[in-house]
Amino acid sequence: MIENIAISVEEAKRLIIENTKILEPAEIPLTEAKGYVLAEDIISPVNLPFFTNSAMDGYAVKSMDTKRAGESNHVALKVTGIVRAGDFPDFILSDGEAAKIMTGAPVPKGADSVVMVEYTEEEDGIVKVKRPVNPGENLRYEGEEIKQGEIALESGTHLTSASIGFVAELGINKIKAYRKPKIALVVTGEELVGTDEELGPGKIRDTNSVTLQSALSQEVVESKFIGRVRDEVFDIEEKLKKAILWCDVLLVTGGVSVGDYDYVKEIFKKLGIEGIFWRVSQRPGGPLFFGKRGNSVTFGLPGNPASSLVCFYEYVRPALRRMIGRRDLFLLELEALLSEEIKKSPGKTNFLRGYVEKKGGSFYVKSTGTQGSHILKSFALSNCLIVVPKDATHLPPGSTVKVHLLPE
């Protein structure tokens, strides 16, 4: 039986990461790989660059021929050819000769440098060089970026647009990465109606399904909204049975507190979900359930929208990133100076919605308004969560606090 004891924020995060497993690898097309994490090293099958080429538009030359060149002493060289990008020169440069060359074009044999076009003047097949160049100047050598057989990217690398472009340069079009988790979202509440439904007496809008689906869209996941369910055991159980057979992560909002109609925890138990913890000593979002069934994990999030979103960012998002092999699991943390005082009761860690900005060499943060667990307006205006330690009661302006930056 799961204990009705609130654990610390730190303990909750530790238990979640310990009980969340990295998913198995899958073959992913490179064009779809942004955000994934490599499950194996990528070994370069080629040299990069493939051939020695020019880093500039100009003239391929023998550097010895330019030794005496200067603004008042131009060196004249015979232009014996033009090499465009995509060409491959079939001639050899001799002493006293130059070849006009474009950026990225292969350097002809015999040349050991390129003079930038800005330091030349061509007329009637003769180029006048106005400054000397050193051997290797303005050349990109074959294999200088990476050599065939070297590790291009290590296992565990998070794939960005730049890293995907680098892999494409190697001629690789599929990679092995940890697969994306499947997320099933169920929203409970007798009082909830959709945004396209009439708002009758006693009813409120279901914002959790919209907010959480939007937050999930920023992660490397496959998500499915299973639907809204009434506060009735049969309805909830039927929806969760359907969801749990498909997903790696089950997200349920509402029904995990201590009210007369909070049935979700008992249904979790009936479905074979082992409860790891139920409550966290924090505000908002204290009634947070976490459990597992085999390799899948379950989160019971509070029904209040601000509480639900705080718990998503602080606990669910790190688990999703753990599943795909990310090493940076938690929201980026930095220190900031309070622009206003904060007062609270001791005993619980508070996550306040705030706005942080840099002024001079320091970061400053202030709250974005009323912090009720049902209020999304202050969340809409925020770019961070201000972390107020559980034992703190009064933080005057100028106090240093930790802030967690929210994804944009």
Secondary structure by P-SEA (a helix, b strand, c coil): ccccccccaaaaaaaaaaabbbbbbbbbcccccccccccbbbbbcccccccbbbccccccccccccccccccbbbbbbbcccccccccccccccccbbbbcccccccccccccccccccccccccbbbbcccccccccccccccccccccccccccccccaaaaaaaaaaccccccccbbbbbbbbbbccccccccccccccccccaaaaaaaaaaaaccccccccccccccaaaaaaaaaaaaacccbbbbcccccccccccaaaaaaaacccccccccccccccbbbbbbcccbbbbbccccaaaaaaaaaacaaaaaaaaacccccccbbbbbbbcbbbbbbccbbbbccbbbbbcccbbbbbbccccccccccccccccbbbbbccccccccccbbbbbbbccc
